[in-house]
Amino acid sequence: MKRVRLSLAGMVLLASTPLAGQPQRAFEVASIKPAPPLTPELLRSPHRHLGIKIDIDSAQADFGGLSLGVLVTYAYGVRLFQVSGPDWMSARFDILAKLPEGATPDQVPEMLQTLLAKRFKLTLHRGTKEFPAYALIVAKDGPKLTPRPADYHPTEMSDIRPMSLDSFAEVISEGVDKPVFNKTQLTGEYMLSAEAIMDEALRQAVTRASAGGAASEPAGAAILDIVQSLGLKLEARNLPVPLLVIDHLEKMPTDN
């Protein structure tokens, strides 16, 4: 049975899902309940990861404690800054949905599009906007990356795993003050650790929450050190980015 299980840290590594004009696949049934808001106290808790998850297998999809904004990003394969909508999209929900017989986990984003349209009355359109961003590029002395070995086998003891630089750029985005896009022109997968960057990103999130949303270290100094150790660098640029614009969204879902 194929299962997808993601924590808060893992959500930034979700695979992109093509935008669909009229989603057709749907869950058989779905329960939607409000989840408690994330507070600075909860973020400081040693159990801050509990209740925030995406857990999917061939029978059901369990979205725990995700905001409406994050649910939209999962459904449409975009990042949070690419969604333009109301401030209250930070409201969090627990969703437990049953997959129809024969459905596969990779069809769940389209089913979530249908759920958001039916239960939250979501309508949106696509656009493009230029954003201040960082381009992930190769440093002057060249990359210091380890390609994925041909005989690679994952182990639970190691947080180093194969990752494309597109995915790595998404991870970096969580810990710096602008979104990051891979402009290295390097393809394939490399052995990288996302854990150090995610730990630093979470530390900064806690700092921002404690300071009432104020910025911490503007460019994430610890993350920049990690990037530089790989023979890469971040270059500030203005880049055109696809955007999802929310036209309508209800604060609370309708009944199933």
C-alpha positions in Angstrom: 0.0 0.0 0.0 1.5 3.3 -1.0 1.5 5.8 1.7 2.5 9.5 1.9 3.3 10.9 5.3 4.5 14.4 5.7 5.3 16.5 8.8 5.3 20.3 9.0 9.0 20.3 7.8 8.2 17.9 5.0 5.4 19.9 3.4 7.7 22.1 1.5 8.9 19.1 -0.5 5.5 18.3 -2.0 5.5 17.5 -5.7 3.9 20.1 -8.0 0.5 19.4 -9.3 -0.7 20.9 -12.7 -3.4 23.5 -12.4 -6.8 22.1 -13.5 -9.5 24.2 -14.9 -12.4 22.1 -13.7 -11.4 19.4 -11.2 -13.5 16.2 -11.6 -12.1 13.6 -9.2 -13.7 13.8 -5.7 -13.4 12.1 -2.3 -16.3 9.7 -1.5 -16.9 11.5 1.8 -14.9 14.0 3.9 -15.1 15.3 7.4 -13.9 18.9 8.0 -13.4 20.3 11.5 -11.7 23.5 12.7 -8.3 23.1 14.2 -6.9 25.3 17.0 -4.8 28.3 15.8 -1.0 28.1 15.9 0.2 30.3 18.8 3.8 31.2 19.9 3.3 28.9 22.8 2.4 26.0 20.6 5.4 26.7 18.3 7.7 26.7 21.3 6.3 23.3 22.5 8.5 20.2 22.1 5.4 18.6 20.5 4.8 21.4 18.0 4.7 18.9 15.1 1.7 17.0 16.6 -1.5 17.5 14.7 0.2 19.1 11.7 0.5 16.5 9.0 -0.5 15.1 5.6 -1.0 11.3 5.7 -2.3 9.7 2.5 -2.7 6.0 1.5 -4.9 4.2 -1.0 -7.9 4.4 1.4 -7.9 7.9 2.9 -6.3 11.3 3.0 -5.7 12.8 6.5 -4.9 16.5 6.5 -4.1 17.6 10.1 -4.1 21.2 11.2 -3.4 22.7 7.8 -4.4 26.3 7.0 -6.7 27.1 4.1 -3.8 28.7 2.4 -1.6 25.6 2.7 -4.5 23.4 1.5 -4.7 25.5 -1.6 -1.0 25.2 -2.2 -1.2 21.4 -1.9 -4.2 21.2 -4.2 -2.7 23.3 -6.9 1.0 22.5 -6.6 2.2 26.1 -5.8 4.0 27.7 -2.9 2.2 29.8 -0.2 3.5 33.2 -1.5 2.0 32.4 -4.9 -1.5 32.5 -3.4 -3.2 35.9 -3.2 -6.2 35.8 -0.9 -7.7 37.1 2.3 -5.8 37.2 5.5 -8.1 34.8 7.3 -6.8 32.0 5.0 -4.5 31.2 8.0 -7.5 29.4 9.6 -6.6 25.8 10.2 -8.7 22.7 9.6 -8.5 18.9 10.2 -9.8 17.0 7.1 -10.3 13.3 6.9 -11.4 12.1 3.5 -12.2 8.7 2.0 -10.7 7.9 -1.4 -12.9 6.2 -4.0 -12.1 2.6 -4.9 -9.2 2.4 -7.3 -7.9 6.0 -6.6 -4.2 6.6 -6.0 -2.4 9.1 -3.7 -1.2 11.1 -6.6 -4.8 11.9 -7.5 -5.5 13.4 -4.1 -4.5 17.0 -5.1 -7.3 17.0 -7.8 -9.8 15.6 -5.3 -8.8 18.4 -2.8 -9.5 21.0 -5.6 -13.0 19.5 -5.8 -13.5 19.6 -2.1 -12.3 23.2 -1.8 -14.7 24.2 -4.6 -17.7 22.4 -3.2 -17.3 22.8 0.6 -15.5 26.2 0.7 -16.9 27.6 -2.6 -13.4 28.3 -3.8 -13.1 30.1 -7.1 -9.8 31.5 -8.5 -7.9 32.6 -11.5 -4.3 32.5 -12.6 -1.9 35.4 -13.2 1.7 36.4 -13.1 3.5 38.8 -10.8 7.1 39.9 -10.5 8.5 39.1 -7.0 11.7 40.0 -5.2 13.4 36.6 -5.0 16.6 34.8 -4.7 18.1 32.9 -7.6 20.0 29.8 -6.5 23.1 29.8 -8.7 26.5 28.2 -8.8 29.3 30.0 -7.0 32.5 31.2 -8.7 34.5 28.1 -7.7 31.9 25.6 -8.9 29.5 23.3 -7.1 30.5 20.9 -4.3 27.6 18.5 -4.7 27.4 14.7 -4.4 25.3 13.1 -7.2 22.9 10.4 -6.2 24.8 7.1 -6.2 23.5 4.5 -8.7 23.2 2.0 -5.8 21.5 4.4 -3.4 19.2 2.8 -0.8 17.4 5.0 1.8 17.9 4.4 5.5 15.9 5.7 8.4 19.0 6.7 10.2 20.2 9.3 7.6 18.6 12.6 6.9 20.7 12.9 3.7 18.7 11.8 0.7 18.5 12.5 -3.1 16.9 15.8 -3.9 16.7 17.9 -7.0 17.9 21.5 -6.7 14.4 22.7 -7.5 13.2 20.9 -4.3 16.2 22.2 -2.4 15.4 25.7 -3.4 11.9 25.3 -2.0 13.4 24.1 1.3 15.7 27.1 1.4 12.7 29.4 0.8 11.3 28.4 4.2 14.2 30.0 6.1 15.1 33.2 4.2 13.2 36.4 3.6 12.4 35.9 -0.1 11.4 32.9 -2.2 14.2 30.9 -3.8 14.2 29.5 -7.3 16.8 27.1 -8.8 18.7 28.9 -11.6 21.8 26.6 -11.5 20.9 24.7 -14.6 22.1 21.6 -12.8 19.8 18.6 -13.4 19.5 15.3 -11.6 19.5 14.6 -7.9 22.1 15.2 -5.3 22.7 13.9 -1.8 21.4 16.8 0.4 20.1 17.2 3.9 17.0 19.3 4.4 17.0 18.9 8.2 19.5 21.6 9.1 17.7 24.1 6.9 14.2 23.2 8.2 15.4 23.4 11.8 16.8 26.9 11.1 13.6 27.9 9.3 11.5 26.7 12.3 13.7 28.5 14.7 13.1 31.7 12.7 9.4 31.1 12.6 9.3 30.8 16.4 11.3 34.1 16.7 9.0 35.9 14.3 5.9 34.6 16.2 7.4 35.7 19.5 8.1 39.1 18.1 4.6 39.5 16.7 5.7 38.9 13.1 8.8 41.0 13.0 11.6 39.8 10.8 14.5 37.9 12.4 17.8 37.6 10.5 16.9 39.0 7.1 18.6 36.5 4.8 18.9 33.5 7.3 22.7 33.7 8.0 22.9 30.0 9.0 21.1 28.9 5.8 23.5 31.0 3.7 26.4 29.2 5.3 24.9 25.9 4.3 24.3 27.0 0.7 27.9 28.4 0.4 29.3 25.1 1.7 27.7 23.4 -1.3 29.5 25.7 -3.8 26.2 27.6 -4.4 25.0 31.1 -3.7 21.8 33.2 -3.5 21.5 36.2 -5.8 18.7 38.7 -5.3 16.6 39.3 -8.4 13.1 40.2 -9.5 11.5 37.2 -11.1 8.1 36.7 -12.8 6.2 34.0 -10.8 2.8 32.3 -11.6 0.1 33.5 -9.2 -3.2 32.1 -8.0 -5.7 34.8 -7.2 -8.6 33.8 -4.9 -11.8 35.3 -6.2 -14.1 33.8 -3.6 -13.6 31.5 -0.5 -15.9 30.8 2.4 -14.5 31.0 5.9 -16.3 27.8 7.0 -17.2 24.7 5.0 -20.7 23.6 4.0 -21.9 20.2 5.1 -20.8 17.1 3.2 
